[in-house]
Each structure stands twice: as C-alpha cells, then as structure tokens.
C-alpha cells in the first residue's frame, strides 16, 4: 500500500470530536490510577481493605457514570454502530490493513456490547466496570493510529521539501522486469544530469536524481527527487522512450521522437551538437530496453498519476509544453503511421 492510502484509511476511522466514544475512552483512562489503588486494597483481603477498595472503585467509576448520564444513549449506540461499520469498510477496502486494525475493530464491538449492557442494567456500577477494558484497548489502538499517521505525515513533509515526482508502472510482475525498469530510469536520469553538466562533462553536485521511496502495489510507485531542471529533462526523455516503442522506426519517426527533448534541451541552454546527439541516443537506447525487456505493449507508465500515452499528441507528461526560444510553441508534425 502507498503511504497516502494508509493515511486516508486512518482518517476514515477518526473518532467524532467531542463524541460519546471519545468521552468513554477519556473517562476510562482517567479512572486507571484509582482502579489500580482499589485493586491493591481489595487484594489485602481484610475488612478495611475491602471497604477501602470498594470506595476507591466507586470514586474511579463515578466520572464514567456521570459521563453516561450526560450523553444521549440513542446517539451513543448509533455512534458505536457507525464506528464498527467504518472499521469493516476500511478493512474490506484495504485487506492489507486488516491484521493491524483487527484489535481496534474487536474493541469497538466489545465496547458496543458493554454499553448496551450498561443500559439494560440501568447504569449500575457493576455493569460500568465492563466498559473499562474495551474502552482502554480502543484508546491504545487510536494512540497507535495517531502515531503512525504523524510519522507518515512527517515523511511526506520531508519528501516534499525537495522537488519530487512519482512514476508508476503497471505490467511488471517479476524481479527481472523490475530490475530492467529501474535500469532504464537510472540510464535516463544519468543522461539528463549529464546533459545539464558544464562543458567539462562533470555532473554538478545536486544535479543527480535520487530515490525517495519505492512502494509496492499495483501499480508499483517510484518516487524520485532532485534538481528541478534535471527532473523535467528526465521526464521528457522517459516520455519519448516509452512512446518510441509505438512509433514507426523510420528516419521520419525518429526525427519526430527527438523533437521535444531537443526543443526542451535548447530551452535549458543545451546547444552542443554532441550533447543533443547523446540525448537522442539515450532516448533510443532506453526505448530499445523498454521494448525488449519490459515488453512495452503490456506495460503502462504514468507520471504523477497521468499515463504516458503511446502517441505524439501527448508530449508534456503532466508539464506545460515549453515554448521554443523564438517565443512560439513547438509545432510537431503528426505521428508516423505504424507499419
């Protein structure tokens, strides 16, 4: 699962702010110190210990009793029922989270049953004791949910500090295919950084593209970060490489293929014939790998959720087309017909 999916799933389980369930959890947690003292007194076994234990226990349960008196019983039953239904919905939609959420779902069910028993027994203190264990368990579960949501949010904020891009690919179902895919990404990232390097050919510090995360699922998602210019040059090359598989391999088709990357490279100040030639060859080499190793006809590549279409009509891959130095937008001829 992706981090965003986990955050969304946990958000769906959020307790009603100021609601009855949150109140039962809060009062139960506050009762724990006095309950411990009551148990210690009861364990003594003497008449005085039994008396003191019962007194401490009544004091511990009094806030819970007052809380129950002050809430709508019907609305509380509805809130508990809906909480259980939300657990069921999330676990059905996200089976991978089911083992993690199972304890919380069970605690919610037990709290629902315990609250109904409290109502049936006219809110006597002995029935209120039954609320403690499920309420405390559910509270612990939500403490874990909150910690995980916070950790995922902090990871996202750190990743967003640098310029990033997410690439998704479908059709990879074994390690060899994934290795081929990452090799293609590495090849194009290296060529994009090299194209933006000074005349010496040495890649400047900070021009490299780094992996932020790789998340399994369908599709597989690879999140990359790095210098903005390098990332955009890399995306142009990737888009051309993917689409090249579907283009006619004629000289005219190759010219069409190279036009966008060339135009974008010139906008970035890359005018050296040698550098432009290297970019052309990088696209063709990546396309050869893509066609041969990944069987491009069954693989779908997307950038930030937008599929790279196998036609020349969708060249921007999620970015606005960059105009040529003349100020006019790049005019591309129609795609060559497939042979």
N, C-alpha and C positions, 0 to 999 in steps of 0.2 A: 504493500500500500504506500501511497505517497504521503508525505507529511501533511499536506493540505487536507487530504481525505480524513486523516486521523483527527486533525483539529476540528473539522466540520462535524465529525461523528460525536466528539466530546461536547461540542457546542449544543448539539441536539438534546443532550442529556442534562443540560443545565437545570438546576432546581429553580423553582419560582422564587424570585427575590422577595423576602419577607413572607413567604408562604408557610403553610402548616408543616410541611415535611422539614423544611429548613429549621423551623422552630422546635420541632420534636428532637432533631439532631442536636441543636444548640443546648436545649434544656437537659438532654441526656448526658452530654459531655460535661456540663457544669455539675451534674449530680455525682460524677465518678468519685471525687475525693471523699465526700461524705459516705457514699456507699462502701468504700474501702474501710473507713473507720467503723461503720456499722458491722461489717463482716468480721473485723478484728474483735469487736466487743462480743459479738454472738459466739465467736469461736472459743471464748473463755469458758463458756458453759455455766457460769454462776448466775444466780438470780439477778445480781446487779448488772452483769454483763449482758444478759438477755434484755433487761429493761433498757439499758443504755443503747444497745444495738437497735432495738425497735424504734427508739426515739430518733437516733441518727438516720435511720432508714426513712422514717416519715418525713423528716426535715429535707432529706435528699429528694424525695418524690414530690414534695409539695409544689415546687415550681412547675413540674411537668403537669401535675393536676390542674394548677391554675391556668397553665397554657391551654390545656384541653377545654377547660370551661370557657375560655375567651375566644375560641375559634368556632367556625361553622362546621358542624360534624359532617353534614352532607357534602360541603365543598372539599373537606379534607379527604373523604372517601373518593371523590372524583379525582382530586389531585394525585392521590396514591395510585389509583387505577390508571390514569394517564401516564404516570411515570413508568409503570410497568410496561405499558404499551409502547412507549418510546424506546425503552431498552430492547424490547422484542424487535421493533422496526430497525434499529441500528444494527443489531446482531444479524438480522436477516439480510440487510443491505451490505454489511461488511463482515462476512463469516470469519475473516482472519482475526477480528477483534473479539470474537465470541468467548474464547478462553479467558481473556483479560477482563471482560465485562460480566462474566457469569456470576461471580461473587456478589457484585452490586445488584444484579437482577434478582438473585435469591434473597438478598437482604431486603430489597424493596417489597418482594412478595411476602416475606415474613412480617415486615412492619405493617403491611396492609392487613394481614390476618390478625396481628396483635391488636391493632387499633379497633377492628371490628369486635374483638373480644372485650375490649375496654367498654365499648358502647353497650354490648349485651349485658355486662355485669355492672352497669350503672356507674362506671368510672371509679370503682373501688381501688384502693391502693395495691391490693394483691395482683389485680389484673394489669395495673400500670407498670409493675415490675417487668412484665413480659415485653414492654416496649424497649427496654434498655439495650438488650443485646443486638436486635436488628438495627436500631437507630444508631448505635455506636459503630457497628460494622459498616453501615451505609455511609456514615460520616467519614470513616477511614478510607473507603473507596473513593469518595469525592475529593478527599485530600490528595490521593494519588492522581486522580484525573487532572486536578488543577496543576499539580507539579509537572506532569507530562505536557499539558497544554502550554505552560510557561516555558518549559525547555524548548519545545518546538517553535514557539513564537520568537524566542531569543536567537535560535539558529537561523530562522528566516531573516531577522533583522540584520544579523551579521553578514549573511549572504548578500542581502540587498545593498550593503554598504558599497560593494564593488558593482560594476556593470556586469550583469549576468544575462544568460539566455538558456532556455530549456529546449532540448531537442528530444523528440520522441520517435521511436521506430517500432513498427509492428512487422511481424513476419520473421523474427529471429527466435528460433526455438531450440538452439543448442549452443554450447560454448564456442565451438569453432566459428559459427556465424557471428556471434557477438565479438569475438576476437578480430574477425575481419572488419566489422563495423567500426570498432574503436581504432583500428589501424588506419582506416580511411579518415576518421576525424583527426587523428594525430598528424597524418600526412598533410591535410589541408590547413590545419592550424599552424604547422611549421612553415608552410609556403606563404600563408597570409602574413605571418610575422616577418619572414624574410623579405617579402615584397616591400614592406614598410621600413626596412632597415636602411641605414645610411649606405653610401657608395661602397664602404669597406666590406659590406655584406654581413657584418656582425649584427646580430639581433640585439636591439637596445633592451636594457633592463626594464621590466614591466610590460614588454610587448608580448610576452608569452601568454597563452591561454591555459587556464588551469581547470581541473575538475573540482567542482564544488560538491557534487553528490551524484551517485548512481542509484536509482530507485527501481526495484523490480516491480512487476505488474504487467499488465497488457494495456498500452504499450510500455516498453522499457523507457525510462526517462533519464537522460543525462543532462545535468546542469553544469554549465561552464561559466567561468568568469574571467575577466581580463580587460585589457585596454579596449575602449570603445571602437576605435578605428580598426583594430585587429579583428575584433569580433565581427564587425559588419563586413569586412573583407572576407573573412572566413565563411560567413553565411552566403555571400554571393557565390563563392566557389562551390560550396556544398549544394546550393540550389542548381547550379549549372551541371554539376557532376551527376546529380540524381536525374535531371531531365535529359541529359545527353543519351542515356540508355534508350530513350524513346524517340530520339531524333534520327533522321536519316544520316548515315555516316558519310555522306558525300562531302566534297570540299565546301559546298554552299552551306550544308548543315553545320559543319564545324565553324564556319565564319559566324553564323547566327549564334552558335553556342558561346563563342568567345566575346561577343559584342558587349554584353552587360558588364562582365567582370573587367574588361578593358576600359570601358567608359568610367566605371566606378574607380578603378585604379588611377586613371588620369585625373579624376577629381581630387584624389588624395595626393596628387603631385608625383605619381609614379609615371615617368615618361621614358625611362630607359628601355630601348627595344629588347635588351637582354632580359630585363625584369618582366616585361609584358609577355615575352616568349615563355619564360619559366612559369608564369601563371597559366598560360594556355596549356602547357604540358601537364601542370599539376591537375587541372580540371580533367583532362583526357585520361591521365593515369588513374585518378580516383574513380572516374566513370568505368574504366576497364575493370578495376577491382570490384566496384559496385555491381556491375553486370555479371562478372564471373563468379565471385564468391558469395554475394548476397542474393543472387537471382532476382535482380531488380523488379521483375514482373510480379513478384509476390511480396515485396517489401514496401512499406509505406513510411515515409519520413515526414515528420512535422516539426515546425519551429514555433515555440510558444503556442502550441495547440493548433496552428494553421498548417494544413497539409501542403507540402511542396508538390504542386500539380505537375504532371509529366508533359506540360505544354509550354511553349514560349510566351504565352499570353499572360502568365502569372509569374513575373520575374522578381517581384520585390520581396517575397518571402516575409511578409509582415512589416517591411520597412517601405517608406515612401521612395519612389524612384528618384534617384539623384540626377539633376539636370547636367547636361554637358557644360563645358566651360563657356560655350557661346551663350549660355543662358536659356537655350531651347531644350526641352525634354528630349531624351534619347528616343529616336524613332527606329523601331525594329521592323524588319520585313516579316511577313507571315512565316510560320514554320514550314520546313520542307515536308513534303508528303512522305509517309512511311513507305518503304519499299515492300 
